[in-house]
């Protein structure tokens, strides 16, 4: 998967006002929107319409609600939300079937939307949405579209690790010299997505051997990405395999007290894979056009600017640069032959491999 480099300069966080520039009507955005970065806009919201859409969001309320509120303001479309873990919401959607009220599915993981695609629960998106991003960030049959990107990195403690001792590849972490030093959130969705692509890219034999070697090397299992980054920053572990943005967020919050930095592997190393968050419209939606309107809004300049400045993820829409704190992704960065649709078929196998590997005994 490849994220193209951005060519235009990002505006300050105040430019999130672009989210609502088309609003018109009676109530002000400042009275309607909850997020301070959005409420600086002094325009007016569109008159509420009879159209209503329901969002099943595996992305956190804190992150996406400001954008959903701004969309409701601009469009007049009423938005209902159901927040939860992506996998739980996907299983709920499967159970509900044709009775599901969901119109849009938002996920931290393309694996989950790949699963829903394979279950026949997603509809194809129009070109008004899919052309907003690189083709690599669009699912098979145009069933989902990438919203933001998260690069896999190795976070390390700067007081415990010399730069000269950083590994060249994620595969090197199985070397005995890193024994007992590497923390892995093995039950976390992003790690499982990564390992599924690892299997597809390198083959099961290589992937399973690497995991077995990590078990033999006394890798430490942690709960999720953020606790891993926090522990590395405190010096509890030398290394952790995580998504890039957690360390930037902690460094921004704690300053010099946070003693960790990200190490990115080479662009052709599976350890530098960029995993996308994704959005899709359900096949049972009563308002698919409104659902597509929302996805296009989430890929607008204002929304993409908000996402990259707020969560420090990489924007996927053309014409938007990452937040200044983020290093650029190279022209050839994280480009692999594997499509994320394969995650929908491979996740179950990945979970079985992880469970049978014995690594969870290290938690």
C-alpha positions as CSV (number, residue, x, y, z in Angstrom):
1,X,0.0,0.0,0.0
2,X,1.3,3.4,-0.8
3,X,0.6,6.9,0.4
4,X,1.6,9.5,-2.1
5,X,3.6,12.5,-0.8
6,X,1.7,15.7,-0.3
7,X,2.6,18.8,-2.3
8,X,0.7,21.7,-0.7
9,X,1.4,23.3,2.6
10,X,-1.0,22.5,5.4
11,X,-2.7,25.5,7.1
12,X,-2.8,26.0,10.9
13,X,-5.4,24.3,13.0
14,X,-7.6,27.3,12.5
15,X,-8.2,26.1,9.0
16,X,-10.6,23.5,10.3
17,X,-13.2,26.3,9.7
18,X,-13.2,24.9,6.2
19,X,-15.2,22.1,7.5
20,X,-18.2,24.3,7.7
21,X,-17.8,27.0,5.0
22,X,-21.0,25.9,3.2
23,X,-23.2,26.2,6.2
24,X,-26.2,28.5,6.1
25,X,-29.4,28.8,8.2
26,X,-30.3,29.7,11.7
27,X,-28.0,28.2,14.4
28,X,-24.3,29.1,14.6
29,X,-21.6,26.6,14.4
30,X,-20.2,27.9,17.7
31,X,-23.5,26.8,19.3
32,X,-23.7,23.5,17.5
33,X,-20.2,22.0,17.5
34,X,-18.4,20.9,20.6
35,X,-14.8,20.9,19.6
36,X,-13.0,24.3,20.2
37,X,-11.0,23.9,17.0
38,X,-14.3,23.8,15.0
39,X,-16.4,26.2,17.0
40,X,-14.2,29.2,16.0
41,X,-16.1,29.3,12.8
42,X,-18.8,32.0,13.0
43,X,-21.0,31.0,10.1
44,X,-24.4,29.3,10.2
45,X,-25.5,25.7,9.9
46,X,-27.8,24.5,7.1
47,X,-31.4,23.9,7.9
48,X,-32.0,20.3,9.2
49,X,-33.3,18.0,6.6
50,X,-35.4,14.8,6.9
51,X,-32.5,12.7,5.9
52,X,-30.8,10.7,8.6
53,X,-27.8,8.4,8.6
54,X,-26.5,6.0,11.2
55,X,-22.7,5.6,11.7
56,X,-21.2,2.4,13.2
57,X,-17.8,3.9,14.2
58,X,-14.8,1.8,15.3
59,X,-12.9,5.1,15.5
60,X,-13.1,6.8,18.9
61,X,-15.8,9.4,19.6
62,X,-13.2,11.9,20.7
63,X,-11.6,11.8,17.3
64,X,-14.4,11.6,14.8
65,X,-17.4,13.3,16.6
66,X,-16.1,16.9,15.8
67,X,-16.0,16.0,12.1
68,X,-19.4,14.3,12.2
69,X,-20.8,17.3,14.0
70,X,-19.4,19.6,11.3
71,X,-20.8,17.4,8.6
72,X,-24.2,17.6,10.2
73,X,-23.9,21.3,10.3
74,X,-22.9,21.7,6.7
75,X,-25.2,19.2,5.1
76,X,-28.3,19.4,7.4
77,X,-28.2,15.6,7.4
78,X,-29.0,14.2,10.9
79,X,-26.2,11.9,12.1
80,X,-26.7,9.1,14.6
81,X,-23.7,7.2,16.0
82,X,-22.9,3.9,17.5
83,X,-19.3,3.8,18.8
84,X,-17.5,0.5,19.7
85,X,-14.6,-1.8,18.8
86,X,-14.4,-2.3,15.0
87,X,-14.6,-6.1,15.3
88,X,-17.6,-6.0,17.7
89,X,-19.5,-3.6,15.4
90,X,-18.7,-5.7,12.4
91,X,-20.1,-8.8,14.1
92,X,-23.1,-6.8,15.1
93,X,-23.7,-5.8,11.5
94,X,-23.4,-9.4,10.4
95,X,-25.9,-10.5,13.0
96,X,-28.3,-7.7,12.1
97,X,-28.1,-8.4,8.3
98,X,-30.8,-6.7,6.3
99,X,-32.3,-5.3,9.6
100,X,-29.2,-3.2,10.4
101,X,-29.8,0.5,10.8
102,X,-26.2,1.2,9.8
103,X,-25.5,3.4,6.8
104,X,-21.8,4.0,7.2
105,X,-19.0,1.9,8.8
106,X,-15.9,3.6,10.0
107,X,-12.9,1.4,11.1
108,X,-9.4,1.7,12.5
109,X,-8.7,-1.5,10.5
110,X,-9.1,-2.2,6.8
111,X,-9.2,-5.9,7.9
112,X,-12.6,-5.4,9.4
113,X,-14.1,-3.7,6.3
114,X,-12.4,-6.4,4.2
115,X,-14.3,-8.9,6.3
116,X,-17.6,-7.0,5.8
117,X,-16.9,-6.8,2.0
118,X,-16.4,-10.5,1.9
119,X,-19.7,-11.0,3.8
120,X,-21.5,-8.9,1.1
121,X,-22.4,-6.2,3.5
122,X,-20.8,-3.2,1.7
123,X,-21.8,-1.4,-1.4
124,X,-19.5,0.1,-4.1
125,X,-18.7,3.7,-3.8
126,X,-18.9,6.3,-6.6
127,X,-16.0,8.0,-8.2
128,X,-16.8,11.2,-6.4
129,X,-15.4,9.5,-3.3
130,X,-12.9,7.0,-4.7
131,X,-11.0,9.6,-6.8
132,X,-10.2,11.7,-3.7
133,X,-7.4,9.3,-2.8
134,X,-4.7,7.2,-4.5
135,X,-6.0,4.0,-6.0
136,X,-4.0,2.0,-3.5
137,X,-6.3,3.3,-0.8
138,X,-9.5,2.1,-2.3
139,X,-10.8,-1.4,-1.6
140,X,-11.7,-4.1,-4.2
141,X,-14.9,-3.3,-6.1
142,X,-14.6,0.2,-4.5
143,X,-16.2,-1.1,-1.4
144,X,-14.2,1.1,1.0
145,X,-12.0,4.1,1.0
146,X,-9.0,5.0,3.2
147,X,-9.4,8.0,5.4
148,X,-6.0,8.3,7.2
149,X,-2.7,6.3,7.4
150,X,-0.8,4.9,10.3
151,X,2.8,3.7,9.8
152,X,4.2,0.8,11.8
153,X,7.5,1.8,13.6
154,X,9.8,0.7,16.3
155,X,9.7,3.0,19.3
156,X,12.8,2.9,21.4
157,X,14.0,4.5,24.7
158,X,16.8,7.0,23.9
159,X,18.5,6.5,27.2
160,X,18.7,2.7,26.9
161,X,19.4,2.3,23.2
162,X,22.2,3.7,21.1
163,X,21.2,4.7,17.6
164,X,24.0,2.4,16.3
165,X,22.2,-0.6,17.8
166,X,18.9,0.0,16.0
167,X,17.9,-2.9,13.8
168,X,17.8,-2.4,10.0
169,X,14.7,-4.6,9.6
170,X,11.9,-5.8,11.8
171,X,13.1,-9.3,11.1
172,X,16.3,-8.5,13.0
173,X,14.4,-8.2,16.3
174,X,14.5,-12.0,16.5
175,X,18.2,-11.8,17.0
176,X,19.3,-13.0,20.5
177,X,20.9,-9.6,21.1
178,X,17.4,-8.2,21.4
179,X,16.2,-10.9,23.9
180,X,13.8,-9.6,26.5
181,X,13.8,-6.1,25.1
182,X,10.9,-5.9,22.6
183,X,7.3,-5.2,23.6
184,X,4.6,-6.3,21.3
185,X,0.8,-5.6,21.6
186,X,0.0,-8.9,20.1
187,X,-3.7,-8.8,20.7
188,X,-4.1,-5.3,19.3
189,X,-5.9,-5.0,16.0
190,X,-3.2,-3.0,14.2
191,X,-0.6,-5.6,15.1
192,X,-2.9,-8.3,13.8
193,X,-3.5,-6.4,10.6
194,X,0.3,-5.9,10.2
195,X,1.0,-9.6,10.8
196,X,-1.7,-10.6,8.3
197,X,0.0,-8.5,5.6
198,X,3.3,-9.9,6.7
199,X,2.0,-13.4,6.1
200,X,0.6,-12.5,2.7
201,X,3.8,-10.7,1.7
202,X,6.5,-13.0,3.0
203,X,4.6,-16.3,3.3
204,X,3.3,-18.1,6.3
205,X,6.5,-20.0,6.9
206,X,8.6,-16.8,7.2
207,X,5.9,-15.0,9.3
208,X,5.3,-17.9,11.7
209,X,9.0,-18.5,12.1
210,X,9.6,-14.9,13.0
211,X,6.9,-15.0,15.6
212,X,8.3,-18.3,17.0
213,X,11.7,-16.7,17.2
214,X,10.2,-13.7,19.0
215,X,8.7,-16.0,21.6
216,X,12.0,-17.8,22.0
217,X,13.6,-14.3,22.3
218,X,11.3,-13.5,25.3
219,X,9.3,-10.8,23.6
220,X,7.0,-9.0,26.0
221,X,3.3,-8.9,25.3
222,X,1.6,-5.6,26.1
223,X,-2.1,-4.5,26.1
224,X,-2.1,-2.0,23.3
225,X,0.0,0.6,21.5
226,X,-0.3,3.6,23.9
227,X,0.7,1.6,27.1
228,X,3.6,0.2,25.1
229,X,4.8,3.7,24.1
230,X,4.4,4.9,27.7
231,X,6.4,2.0,29.1
232,X,9.2,2.5,26.6
233,X,9.2,6.2,27.4
234,X,9.6,5.3,31.1
235,X,12.4,2.9,30.4
236,X,10.5,-0.3,31.3
237,X,11.3,-1.8,27.8
238,X,13.9,-0.8,25.3
239,X,11.7,-1.3,22.2
240,X,8.0,-1.5,21.2
241,X,6.3,-2.3,17.9
242,X,3.5,0.3,17.5
243,X,1.8,2.8,15.2
244,X,3.8,5.9,14.6
245,X,1.5,8.6,16.0
246,X,1.3,7.4,19.6
247,X,4.9,8.4,20.3
248,X,4.3,11.8,18.7
249,X,1.3,12.4,20.9
250,X,3.1,11.4,24.1
251,X,6.1,13.6,23.2
252,X,3.8,16.5,22.5
253,X,2.0,16.0,25.9
254,X,5.1,15.2,28.1
255,X,7.9,17.0,26.4
256,X,11.5,16.0,27.4
257,X,10.1,13.8,30.2
258,X,9.1,11.3,27.5
259,X,12.3,9.5,26.6
260,X,11.3,7.7,23.5
261,X,11.6,8.2,19.7
262,X,10.4,6.4,16.6
263,X,12.7,4.3,14.4
264,X,11.4,3.8,10.9
265,X,12.6,0.8,8.9
266,X,13.4,1.1,5.2
267,X,10.5,1.7,3.0
268,X,10.6,-1.7,1.5
269,X,10.7,-3.4,4.9
270,X,7.4,-5.0,6.1
271,X,8.1,-3.3,9.4
272,X,7.3,0.1,7.8
273,X,3.9,-0.9,6.5
274,X,1.3,1.9,6.4
275,X,-2.1,0.7,7.5
276,X,-5.1,2.8,6.6
277,X,-8.2,3.6,8.6
278,X,-11.3,3.1,6.4
279,X,-14.8,4.1,5.7
280,X,-17.6,2.3,3.8
281,X,-21.3,2.4,3.0
282,X,-23.4,-0.6,3.9
283,X,-25.3,-2.6,1.3
284,X,-28.4,-2.3,3.4
285,X,-28.3,1.5,3.8
286,X,-31.5,3.4,3.1
287,X,-29.4,6.5,2.3
288,X,-26.3,5.5,0.4
289,X,-25.9,8.9,-1.3
290,X,-25.8,10.6,2.1
291,X,-23.3,8.0,3.3
292,X,-21.0,8.8,0.4
293,X,-21.5,12.5,1.1
294,X,-20.1,11.9,4.6
295,X,-17.1,9.9,3.3
296,X,-16.3,12.7,0.8
297,X,-16.6,15.2,3.6
298,X,-14.1,13.2,5.7
299,X,-11.7,13.4,2.8
300,X,-12.1,17.2,2.4
301,X,-9.2,19.5,3.0
302,X,-10.7,20.8,6.3
303,X,-11.4,17.3,7.7
304,X,-8.1,15.9,6.6
305,X,-6.3,18.9,8.2
306,X,-8.2,18.3,11.4
307,X,-7.4,14.6,11.5
308,X,-3.6,15.0,10.9
309,X,-3.3,17.9,13.4
310,X,-5.5,16.2,16.1
311,X,-4.4,12.6,15.9
312,X,-1.1,13.0,14.0
313,X,-2.1,10.4,11.5
314,X,-1.2,10.8,7.8
315,X,-3.9,12.4,5.6
316,X,-4.8,10.3,2.5
317,X,-6.6,12.9,0.4
318,X,-4.7,14.5,-2.4
319,X,-3.4,18.0,-1.7
320,X,-3.1,17.8,2.1
321,X,0.3,17.6,3.9
322,X,0.8,15.8,7.1
323,X,1.1,17.8,10.4
324,X,4.4,19.5,10.8
325,X,5.5,17.1,13.5
326,X,5.3,14.2,11.2
327,X,8.2,13.1,9.0
328,X,7.3,12.8,5.3
329,X,6.7,9.5,3.7
330,X,9.0,8.9,0.7
331,X,7.9,8.4,-2.8
332,X,8.6,4.7,-2.5
333,X,7.5,4.4,1.1
334,X,5.6,1.3,2.4
335,X,4.7,0.1,-1.1
336,X,3.8,-3.6,-1.1
337,X,2.1,-5.9,-3.6
338,X,-0.5,-7.0,-1.0
339,X,-3.9,-5.4,-1.0
340,X,-5.7,-4.8,2.2
341,X,-8.7,-6.7,1.0
342,X,-6.8,-9.8,1.8
343,X,-7.0,-8.9,5.5
344,X,-10.7,-9.8,5.5
345,X,-9.8,-13.4,4.7
346,X,-6.6,-13.6,6.7
347,X,-7.4,-12.1,10.1
348,X,-9.0,-15.3,11.5
349,X,-5.9,-17.3,10.5
350,X,-3.6,-14.6,12.1
351,X,-5.5,-14.9,15.4
352,X,-5.1,-18.6,15.4
353,X,-1.3,-18.4,14.7
354,X,-0.8,-15.8,17.4
355,X,-2.8,-17.9,20.0
356,X,-0.9,-21.1,19.1
357,X,2.5,-19.4,19.0
358,X,2.7,-19.2,22.8
359,X,3.5,-15.5,22.7
360,X,0.4,-14.6,24.8
361,X,2.0,-16.5,27.7
362,X,4.4,-13.6,27.9
363,X,1.7,-11.1,28.9
